[in-house]
Amino acid sequence: MKKPLVGALFAVLLLGAGTAPASAATSHDATAPSAFKAAAAASRTAADAASSGHAADRSKVRPKAIGFAGTVALSNCSGSVVRTPGSQAGDPALVLSNGHCMESGFPGPGEVVFNQPSTRSFTLLNAAGSGVGTVRASKIAYGTMTDTDISVYQLTSTYAQIESSYGIKALELNTTHPVQGTAITVASAYWKRTYSCNVDGFVYRLKEGEWTWKDSVRYTSACQTIGGTSGSPVIDNATGKVVAVNNTGNEDGQECTDNNPCEVDENGQVTVHEGINYAQETYGIVPCIGAGNVFDLDREGCALPKP
């Protein structure tokens, strides 16, 4: 999570630039604190095993051009219009962002927001990063900062309506665990800026202040995300699918404090990586969404925290 973007916005006014330097905005969103930093996240045996086979398959896939189509800008964060493989054109569309980006404020540890009315608006971007229109929420279908850091808004528009009006298709959520080494792009609609790097590894537990997240994605150092990038989709360059949602980074080298997440391994060993950023996996969202894009936390395979 990240600190307010007051400094970043001030820098933009001074520089007349479309983006603020990292020194001006070290937080990932405009209102949230940063996430715990750490350094000893081990990829699981299953992920390692999948990596070699996955790499062989991926060598035959031409990388997709990653732009901003389908991303949305919030008042304080970034996000994206997303769909599951089972979503239908006539279903109400969904917007994915972070739990700490919700207009209701940070949910406390153990708190889950479920089907809460919302009229929040989002600026929809095209591939070039230009705003093409505004879409609006009808509710927060799901939001939490427990085990993960996600918010999913249900919109008043269907996928078909959005595509018809703006020519924009939703990004698809990947259904499997990310793979170490994967080339990824973090696409921030808030700043109209992308960050390219690789999945460096996975963190058993990522702790920041009051919150703890499970099996987080650690980026390689090239993804120096800044304030306002919280909630950005993390896109697999080979498939164009969303594998995670950007949420935090260790800003000052502190241990397990707000804006300074730390990594905790299975043995309780704490590691800190100053300047390294993180994301939360999204494949676990898919089993929790049923017909009509309705969240059903009792569906088979759904392991998201319940209210």
Kinemage of the C-alpha trace (Angstrom):
@kinemage 1
@onewidth
@group {chain A} dominant
@subgroup {mainchain}
@vectorlist {calphas} color= white
{ca met a 1} P 0.000 0.000 0.000
{ca lys a 2} L 1.151 3.497 -0.413
{ca lys a 3} L 1.169 6.944 1.166
{ca pro a 4} L -0.899 9.873 -0.178
{ca leu a 5} L 0.148 11.308 -3.531
{ca val a 6} L 0.249 14.906 -2.359
{ca gly a 7} L 3.965 15.079 -3.054
{ca ala a 8} L 3.568 13.422 -6.420
{ca leu a 9} L 0.806 15.747 -7.532
{ca phe a 10} L 2.802 18.757 -6.407
{ca ala a 11} L 5.741 17.512 -8.440
{ca val a 12} L 3.525 17.163 -11.495
{ca leu a 13} L 2.362 20.760 -11.121
{ca leu a 14} L 5.941 21.970 -10.845
{ca leu a 15} L 7.295 19.872 -13.683
{ca gly a 16} L 4.279 19.982 -15.951
{ca ala a 17} L 4.870 16.287 -16.517
{ca gly a 18} L 2.459 13.420 -16.886
{ca thr a 19} L 4.286 11.372 -14.310
{ca ala a 20} L 5.992 12.118 -11.041
{ca pro a 21} L 9.488 10.925 -10.181
{ca ala a 22} L 9.754 8.069 -7.703
{ca ser a 23} L 11.230 10.440 -5.174
{ca ala a 24} L 8.083 12.530 -5.315
{ca ala a 25} L 5.670 9.655 -4.898
{ca thr a 26} L 6.903 6.546 -3.216
{ca ser a 27} L 3.488 5.093 -2.508
{ca his a 28} L 1.510 2.978 -4.947
{ca asp a 29} L -1.791 4.768 -4.538
{ca ala a 30} L -3.035 8.184 -3.669
{ca thr a 31} L -4.429 7.376 -0.261
{ca ala a 32} L -3.004 4.092 0.940
{ca pro a 33} L 0.142 3.106 2.859
{ca ser a 34} L 2.813 0.943 1.201
{ca ala a 35} L 3.205 -2.795 1.626
{ca phe a 36} L 5.692 -4.767 3.672
{ca lys a 37} L 9.023 -5.406 2.112
{ca ala a 38} L 11.039 -8.545 2.190
{ca ala a 39} L 13.507 -10.702 0.532
{ca ala a 40} L 13.353 -14.395 1.195
{ca ala a 41} L 10.345 -15.547 -0.755
{ca ala a 42} L 10.755 -19.038 -2.061
{ca ser a 43} L 8.959 -20.340 -5.090
{ca arg a 44} L 7.096 -23.446 -4.287
{ca thr a 45} L 8.159 -26.796 -5.678
{ca ala a 46} L 5.042 -26.948 -7.792
{ca ala a 47} L 5.724 -23.531 -9.264
{ca asp a 48} L 9.328 -24.492 -10.015
{ca ala a 49} L 8.206 -27.688 -11.659
{ca ala a 50} L 5.668 -25.827 -13.725
{ca ser a 51} L 8.230 -23.220 -14.690
{ca ser a 52} L 10.340 -25.378 -16.999
{ca gly a 53} L 7.386 -26.844 -18.837
{ca his a 54} L 5.652 -23.504 -19.007
{ca ala a 55} L 8.767 -21.862 -20.423
{ca ala a 56} L 8.891 -24.409 -23.219
{ca asp a 57} L 5.292 -23.691 -24.151
{ca arg a 58} L 5.792 -19.936 -23.922
{ca ser a 59} L 8.711 -20.027 -26.349
{ca lys a 60} L 6.201 -20.701 -29.107
{ca val a 61} L 3.996 -17.776 -28.149
{ca arg a 62} L 4.600 -14.366 -29.693
{ca pro a 63} L 4.579 -11.731 -26.916
{ca lys a 64} L 1.589 -9.423 -27.067
{ca ala a 65} L 1.926 -5.666 -27.260
{ca ile a 66} L 0.904 -4.501 -23.787
{ca gly a 67} L -0.846 -1.145 -23.796
{ca phe a 68} L -3.553 0.450 -21.670
{ca ala a 69} L -6.692 -0.955 -23.327
{ca gly a 70} L -9.082 -2.087 -20.613
{ca thr a 71} L -7.293 -0.295 -17.790
{ca val a 72} L -9.106 2.306 -15.677
{ca ala a 73} L -8.044 5.273 -13.587
{ca leu a 74} L -9.563 5.683 -10.127
{ca ser a 75} L -9.446 8.878 -8.095
{ca asn a 76} L -6.513 7.524 -6.098
{ca cys a 77} L -5.356 4.326 -7.799
{ca ser a 78} L -5.278 2.272 -10.962
{ca gly a 79} L -7.409 -0.696 -12.024
{ca ser a 80} L -8.688 -2.707 -14.973
{ca val a 81} L -11.869 -4.112 -16.462
{ca val a 82} L -11.535 -7.874 -16.088
{ca arg a 83} L -13.392 -11.040 -16.964
{ca thr a 84} L -13.076 -14.717 -16.136
{ca pro a 85} L -12.963 -17.359 -18.886
{ca gly a 86} L -16.620 -18.046 -18.096
{ca ser a 87} L -17.845 -14.442 -18.200
{ca gln a 88} L -20.463 -13.716 -20.858
{ca ala a 89} L -20.893 -10.616 -23.032
{ca gly a 90} L -24.165 -9.788 -21.318
{ca asp a 91} L -22.756 -10.046 -17.791
{ca pro a 92} L -22.171 -6.874 -15.757
{ca ala a 93} L -18.496 -6.015 -16.183
{ca leu a 94} L -16.032 -6.135 -13.282
{ca val a 95} L -13.228 -3.745 -12.313
{ca leu a 96} L -10.238 -5.062 -10.370
{ca ser a 97} L -8.130 -2.895 -8.047
{ca asn a 98} L -6.694 -3.109 -4.510
{ca gly a 99} L -8.581 -3.484 -1.250
{ca his a 100} L -6.706 -0.475 0.098
{ca cys a 101} L -8.005 1.622 -2.819
{ca met a 102} L -11.679 1.316 -1.820
{ca glu a 103} L -13.505 4.588 -1.167
{ca ser a 104} L -14.660 3.186 2.180
{ca gly a 105} L -11.060 3.149 3.439
{ca phe a 106} L -8.703 0.363 4.444
{ca pro a 107} L -10.541 -2.744 5.635
{ca gly a 108} L -9.056 -3.974 8.901
{ca pro a 109} L -7.414 -7.375 9.353
{ca gly a 110} L -10.096 -10.047 8.991
{ca glu a 111} L -12.574 -7.628 7.402
{ca val a 112} L -14.277 -8.449 4.098
{ca val a 113} L -16.461 -6.039 2.121
{ca phe a 114} L -19.142 -7.988 0.246
{ca asn a 115} L -21.851 -6.642 -2.073
{ca gln a 116} L -21.617 -3.118 -0.697
{ca pro a 117} L -23.395 -0.458 -2.826
{ca ser a 118} L -21.069 1.910 -4.676
{ca thr a 119} L -21.437 4.617 -7.323
{ca arg a 120} L -17.727 5.022 -7.923
{ca ser a 121} L -16.700 6.128 -11.410
{ca phe a 122} L -13.688 4.995 -13.435
{ca thr a 123} L -12.020 6.547 -16.479
{ca leu a 124} L -11.619 3.900 -19.178
{ca leu a 125} L -8.457 4.013 -21.299
{ca asn a 126} L -7.733 2.779 -24.802
{ca ala a 127} L -4.508 1.125 -25.941
{ca ala a 128} L -2.736 4.467 -26.385
{ca gly a 129} L -3.631 5.601 -22.872
{ca ser a 130} L -6.314 8.099 -23.836
{ca gly a 131} L -9.480 8.315 -21.764
{ca val a 132} L -12.412 7.215 -23.921
{ca gly a 133} L -15.255 7.356 -21.420
{ca thr a 134} L -16.486 6.820 -17.892
{ca val a 135} L -17.901 3.619 -16.430
{ca arg a 136} L -19.642 3.456 -13.079
{ca ala a 137} L -19.945 0.895 -10.308
{ca ser a 138} L -23.163 -0.455 -8.864
{ca lys a 139} L -21.428 -2.139 -5.937
{ca ile a 140} L -18.197 -3.407 -4.444
{ca ala a 141} L -18.742 -7.094 -5.123
{ca tyr a 142} L -15.739 -8.085 -3.013
{ca gly a 143} L -12.941 -6.341 -1.152
{ca thr a 144} L -10.399 -7.261 1.499
{ca met a 145} L -6.859 -6.742 2.733
{ca thr a 146} L -6.748 -10.108 4.498
{ca asp a 147} L -4.548 -12.786 2.836
{ca thr a 148} L -4.614 -10.641 -0.310
{ca asp a 149} L -5.229 -7.000 -1.261
{ca ile a 150} L -8.049 -6.815 -3.799
{ca ser a 151} L -11.259 -5.019 -4.587
{ca val a 152} L -13.647 -6.063 -7.346
{ca tyr a 153} L -16.361 -3.636 -8.426
{ca gln a 154} L -19.425 -4.651 -10.405
{ca leu a 155} L -20.322 -2.067 -13.044
{ca thr a 156} L -23.660 -0.813 -14.332
{ca ser a 157} L -22.486 -1.665 -17.877
{ca thr a 158} L -22.077 -5.083 -19.458
{ca tyr a 159} L -18.989 -6.174 -21.368
{ca ala a 160} L -20.982 -5.948 -24.592
{ca gln a 161} L -22.058 -2.380 -23.838
{ca ile a 162} L -18.501 -1.300 -23.064
{ca glu a 163} L -17.173 -2.873 -26.246
{ca ser a 164} L -19.976 -1.385 -28.329
{ca ser a 165} L -19.566 2.112 -26.872
{ca tyr a 166} L -15.784 2.309 -26.610
{ca gly a 167} L -14.310 -0.591 -28.607
{ca ile a 168} L -12.610 -1.876 -25.452
{ca lys a 169} L -12.471 -5.520 -24.422
{ca ala a 170} L -11.931 -6.673 -20.856
{ca leu a 171} L -8.635 -8.215 -19.755
{ca glu a 172} L -8.917 -11.895 -18.890
{ca leu a 173} L -7.870 -13.248 -15.494
{ca asn a 174} L -5.391 -16.102 -15.741
{ca thr a 175} L -6.594 -19.290 -14.035
{ca thr a 176} L -3.260 -20.707 -12.856
{ca his a 177} L -0.483 -19.731 -10.473
{ca pro a 178} L 2.089 -17.310 -11.934
{ca val a 179} L 5.479 -18.710 -12.940
{ca gln a 180} L 8.847 -17.472 -11.715
{ca gly a 181} L 10.772 -15.663 -14.434
{ca thr a 182} L 7.692 -14.653 -16.427
{ca ala a 183} L 8.049 -11.359 -18.301
{ca ile a 184} L 5.329 -9.000 -17.038
{ca thr a 185} L 4.033 -5.479 -17.487
{ca val a 186} L 2.406 -3.361 -14.778
{ca ala a 187} L 0.004 -1.012 -16.581
{ca ser a 188} L -1.017 2.042 -14.542
{ca ala a 189} L -3.984 3.981 -15.876
{ca tyr a 190} L -3.582 6.588 -13.127
{ca trp a 191} L -0.196 7.654 -14.515
{ca lys a 192} L -0.656 6.308 -18.078
{ca arg a 193} L 2.650 4.558 -17.567
{ca thr a 194} L 3.855 0.977 -17.830
{ca tyr a 195} L 6.612 -0.871 -15.980
{ca ser a 196} L 8.290 -3.956 -17.438
{ca cys a 197} L 10.180 -6.583 -15.461
{ca asn a 198} L 9.934 -10.241 -14.469
{ca val a 199} L 8.430 -12.313 -11.683
{ca asp a 200} L 11.384 -12.666 -9.312
{ca gly a 201} L 9.707 -15.095 -6.927
{ca phe a 202} L 6.933 -15.680 -4.435
{ca val a 203} L 6.665 -14.602 -0.806
{ca tyr a 204} L 5.244 -17.047 1.726
{ca arg a 205} L 3.943 -14.191 3.878
{ca leu a 206} L 4.241 -10.477 3.129
{ca lys a 207} L 3.668 -8.326 6.218
{ca glu a 208} L 2.971 -4.609 6.276
{ca gly a 209} L 1.727 -2.858 9.387
{ca glu a 210} L -1.470 -4.612 10.469
{ca trp a 211} L -1.841 -6.694 7.333
{ca thr a 212} L -0.471 -10.028 6.131
{ca trp a 213} L -0.723 -11.323 2.553
{ca lys a 214} L -0.117 -14.865 1.357
{ca asp a 215} L 1.968 -16.057 -1.605
{ca ser a 216} L 2.679 -12.561 -2.943
{ca val a 217} L 4.533 -11.875 -6.198
{ca arg a 218} L 7.930 -10.196 -5.907
{ca tyr a 219} L 9.107 -8.232 -8.959
{ca thr a 220} L 12.634 -7.952 -10.226
{ca ser a 221} L 14.108 -4.524 -9.539
{ca ala a 222} L 13.195 -3.053 -12.942
{ca cys a 223} L 9.571 -2.468 -11.875
{ca gln a 224} L 9.997 0.712 -9.838
{ca thr a 225} L 6.302 1.411 -9.364
{ca ile a 226} L 5.296 4.692 -7.716
{ca gly a 227} L 2.310 6.304 -6.042
{ca gly a 228} L -0.914 5.865 -7.984
{ca thr a 229} L 0.056 2.487 -9.443
{ca ser a 230} L -1.754 0.508 -6.746
{ca gly a 231} L -4.411 -1.675 -8.331
{ca ser a 232} L -2.695 -1.824 -11.714
{ca pro a 233} L -3.069 -5.129 -13.559
{ca val a 234} L 0.094 -7.203 -13.787
{ca ile a 235} L -0.043 -8.640 -17.292
{ca asp a 236} L 1.784 -11.692 -18.635
{ca asn a 237} L 3.551 -10.389 -21.751
{ca ala a 238} L 3.193 -13.722 -23.562
{ca thr a 239} L -0.531 -14.267 -23.034
{ca gly a 240} L -1.907 -10.790 -22.347
{ca lys a 241} L -3.722 -12.175 -19.288
{ca val a 242} L -3.793 -10.696 -15.795
{ca val a 243} L -1.729 -12.744 -13.339
{ca ala a 244} L -1.636 -10.335 -10.387
{ca val a 245} L -2.595 -6.881 -9.115
{ca asn a 246} L 0.127 -4.406 -8.119
{ca asn a 247} L -0.098 -3.336 -4.474
{ca thr a 248} L 3.018 -2.326 -2.558
{ca gly a 249} L 6.760 -1.917 -2.135
{ca asn a 250} L 9.409 -1.336 0.506
{ca glu a 251} L 10.261 2.350 0.387
{ca asp a 252} L 12.705 3.042 3.203
{ca gly a 253} L 14.231 -0.282 4.202
{ca gln a 254} L 12.218 -0.496 7.405
{ca glu a 255} L 10.908 -3.846 8.603
{ca cys a 256} L 7.183 -4.725 8.421
{ca thr a 257} L 5.941 -1.140 8.830
{ca asp a 258} L 3.467 0.804 6.696
{ca asn a 259} L 5.043 1.397 3.291
{ca asn a 260} L 7.809 -1.047 4.187
{ca pro a 261} L 6.601 -4.630 3.762
{ca cys a 262} L 8.806 -7.470 4.917
{ca glu a 263} L 8.971 -11.058 3.746
{ca val a 264} L 8.447 -13.857 6.236
{ca asp a 265} L 9.305 -17.438 5.267
{ca glu a 266} L 7.825 -20.707 6.545
{ca asn a 267} L 10.306 -20.691 9.460
{ca gly a 268} L 9.515 -17.145 10.536
{ca gln a 269} L 12.720 -15.695 9.062
{ca val a 270} L 12.180 -12.031 8.147
{ca thr a 271} L 13.852 -10.446 5.125
{ca val a 272} L 13.680 -6.870 3.839
{ca his a 273} L 14.360 -5.676 0.285
{ca glu a 274} L 14.459 -1.902 0.099
{ca gly a 275} L 13.182 -0.604 -3.240
{ca ile a 276} L 11.554 -3.890 -4.258
{ca asn a 277} L 7.855 -3.976 -5.159
{ca tyr a 278} L 5.113 -6.565 -4.944
{ca ala a 279} L 1.759 -7.734 -6.271
{ca gln a 280} L -1.048 -10.059 -5.222
{ca glu a 281} L -1.922 -13.098 -7.332
{ca thr a 282} L -5.342 -13.099 -8.993
{ca tyr a 283} L -5.921 -16.668 -10.185
{ca gly a 284} L -7.685 -17.402 -6.879
{ca ile a 285} L -10.429 -14.912 -7.743
{ca val a 286} L -11.676 -16.980 -10.691
{ca pro a 287} L -13.199 -19.930 -8.767
{ca cys a 288} L -15.190 -17.487 -6.629
{ca ile a 289} L -17.111 -15.988 -9.568
{ca gly a 290} L -20.113 -17.885 -10.901
{ca ala a 291} L -22.803 -17.385 -13.529
{ca gly a 292} L -23.659 -13.764 -14.225
{ca asn a 293} L -20.309 -12.662 -12.733
{ca val a 294} L -21.765 -13.127 -9.244
{ca phe a 295} L -19.346 -13.729 -6.377
{ca asp a 296} L -20.121 -16.985 -4.546
{ca leu a 297} L -17.615 -17.624 -1.789
{ca asp a 298} L -18.976 -21.150 -1.286
{ca arg a 299} L -18.148 -22.281 -4.816
{ca glu a 300} L -15.767 -25.216 -5.175
{ca gly a 301} L -12.173 -24.050 -5.202
{ca cys a 302} L -12.924 -20.608 -3.764
{ca ala a 303} L -10.501 -19.834 -0.950
{ca leu a 304} L -10.991 -16.071 -0.569
{ca pro a 305} L -11.682 -14.926 2.997
{ca lys a 306} L -15.372 -14.746 3.880
{ca pro a 307} L -17.182 -11.959 5.758
